[in-house]
Amino acid sequence: MIKTPVRVKTFKINGMDVTGKSNSTILEVANEHQIKIPTLCYLEGLSCVGACRMCLVQVKGSDKLIPACTSKIKEGMEVITDSPIIENHRKMILSMIFAERTHTCSVCVSNGHCELQNSAIELKLEHSLVPYIHKGFEIDASHKDYVYDPNRCILCTRCVRVCDEIEGAHALDIGFRGIHAKIIHDMDEPWSQSQSCTSCGKCVQVCPTGALFEKGLSATEMIKKKNIITNLIQTRANK
């Protein structure tokens, strides 16, 4: 069997010459070269969906910002990952995420270990730039080990993707629309009644906020094990 050679493309990120495989995304190449691009929905080992839009970057010659996690690299392109325009867009996106739900960090189990909180600190976002529209959701604590609090969910779909792509259960999905959207189990049954859930806990470990957490933990105690995905992929590859 003849293997197709992997093609390499050369382009610039922030004025620096970089190379990457032809099927790579801007974010993947940036990560390989230790160039920081903020993300919330992206997680290595899972498919990219561009849900959060925090990874918006600029390509010279275009007046549009594009998501780095889903945009493939092109020969000779020039990418800018940080500018006043990009920073303003990211602050507005982050503000809308905060405004849509309730994120009271001081009483959250993920306080100090939350990616949303860290993003706000890095961008120096001290208050929301848009009015709060929080609807208020009922917390699902029916599972014997875990809790889902939709009020802290940012709809990044990491939990949905890890359940489908890694665990193979597809017990999770997004239900409803707009401000009413939330993660549901099966056909919106209580978590404890889900026939598909394997109780593996992977969804809890990849959640970037305190929306999914283990029972019995107090504020600041929920440290997520995000490398659970890459570790599993590596283990399967070695078998």
N, C-alpha and C positions, 0 to 999 in steps of 0.2 A: 504494500500500500504506500503510495507516494504522499508524503506530508506536504501540505501547502506552507511555504515559508512565511514566517511572521514578518509583516512589513512594519517598519518603524517610521514615524513621522517626527519632524523637527518643527518646533514653533517657539514662541516666547510667552513667558508668564512674568508680568511685572518687569519686562525688559531683559529677563534672563533666558538664555537659550536652554530649552529642555527637549527631551525626546520621550516618546511613548509608543506603545504598540498601537497599530492603526485602529483597533476596535476599543481603545481605552476612552474613558470620559475625561473631561478637564479635571474633575475632582480627583480621580484616581492618579493621574499624573502629578497633580499638585501634592497629593499626599506622599507620593514616592520621593518627591524632592523637598519634603518638609516645609511646604508652603501652606500656611494656615488659611483655610476657607471655612467659615462657621457652618455648621449643619445641625439639624435636629431630627429629621426623619431618616437620614442616611445611617446605615450600620453595615460595616464590612461583613460580607457573607450573605447579605439579603439583597433582593432586587431593588433597583432604584426607582422611585415613583415621583420625585420632585414635589412632595406634598407640602413641605414647610416653606419653601422658597427662600430660606435663609442663605443659601449658597449662590445667590445671584452674582454674576460677574459680567464684565463688559468686554466686548470684542471690538477692537479698533475697526472703524469703517461701518459699524452698525450703531443705530441710535436706540437699540433695545437691549435690555439686560436679560441674560439667559441663565437658567439653573445649571450649575457646574456638574451636578450629579447625574444628569441625564443627557448632557450635550457632548457629543463625540468630538475628539480632537481633529483638526484639519492642518494639513501641511502649510506652514508659513503664517498661520493665524497669530495674532497678538492679543493676549488676554490680560486684562487688568482685574485684579482681585480686591483692590482697596482704593477707594476714592471718596470724596465728599458725597457724590451722587449715590454710590453704592451704600455707603454708611447710612444715609438718610432713608433709603429704601428698606434696609435691614431693620432700622429702628422702628419704622412704621409697621413693618410686618410683625415684629416682636410685640409691639404695642397692641396690635389687633389680636394676637394670640392671647396675651394677658387679659385683654378686655372681654373676650368671649366667655371666659370661665372664671372660677375663683381660685386664685393662687396666693394663699396666705402662708408665706414661707415659714413663719415662726412656729406654726403648729403642724407642719408637714413632716412626715416620716423621712422624706428625702431632703430635708433642709441641710444644705452644705454638700449634698451629693447629687444635686439636680442640674441637668443640662440646660433647662430653661432659665433657671436662676443664674447659672454661670454665664449664659449668653447675655443676660441683662447687665451683669457686672462688666463683662468685656466690652460691651457697647456703651457703657456708662448711661444706661437708660434708668433714670431715677423715678419716672412716673409715666403712665400711659399717655400717649398722644391723642387717643380717641376715647370717647365716652364708653363706660362699661355697659354691657348689654347682657350680663349673666342671667341665664334663664333659671338655673337651679334644677339639679337632677337628684333622683333617689340613689343612694349608695347601695351597691350590691355586695353584702357581706355574707351571703348564703353559703359560700364555699367553706369547707372546714379549715383550710389553710390560708386562703388568699382573699383580698378585698379589691373590688373595682370601684373607684370613685370617679364618675364621669365629670365631676366638677373640676378635676385637676387634669383632665385628658386634653391633649393638644391635637388629637386625631392624626398623629404621624403615621399610623398603621404599622409600626414595627411589630406590634403584637400579632396583628392579622397575618403579616408576612412570615414571621417565624413559626407560627402555628401551621401555616400551609406549606411553606417551603422546606422547613427543617424537621418539624415534628410530623408533618403529613396528616394532620387531623382536620384542619380547616374548621375548627370549632368557632372561630371568631370572624366577624365581618363588621362593616359599618352599616348601621340602620338609620333610617329617617334622613332628613335633609336640612341644610342650612343650620340655623341656631339649634335645631332639635337633634342634630346628628350625634350619634354616640356609638361606641363599640357594643355589639350585641353577641350573645352566645346562641348558636344555632338559630332558631326562629324567635329570638328575643325572650328566651326563657331565663329564669334565675340561674346563676352560674352552677349552683348545686344540682340543677335538674338537666344540665347539658348532657346529651347522650354521646357527643363527639369528643368532649374534653378528656384528655388523658391525665390531667393534674400534674403535668410535667414541670410546670412553673417557668418555662422558658419565656412566656409572655411577660411575666413579672420581672425577670432579669433584664430584658431589653427595653423596658419602658423608661423613657428619659426623665420622667417626672414622678410624682407620688401618686399617680392615677392607679397604678397596680402595685400592691405591696403585700408583704407577708403579715399575717396576724401576730399580735403579741409584741410588735416593735413600737418603741416610742419615737418621738421626734429626733431626727438626725441619725437614726440607727440603720435605715434602709440603704445599704451600699449595694448597688447593682453589679452583677457579674456579666458585663457586656461581652466579654471575650468567650462566653459559653458557645457562641456560634462558630467562631473561627476554630476553637478547640475541637468541636464536634466534626467540622469539615475535615480538619487535619487527621483526626482519628479514623474517620471513614476512608480517607485516601490511603492511609497506611495499612489498611486491612487487605 
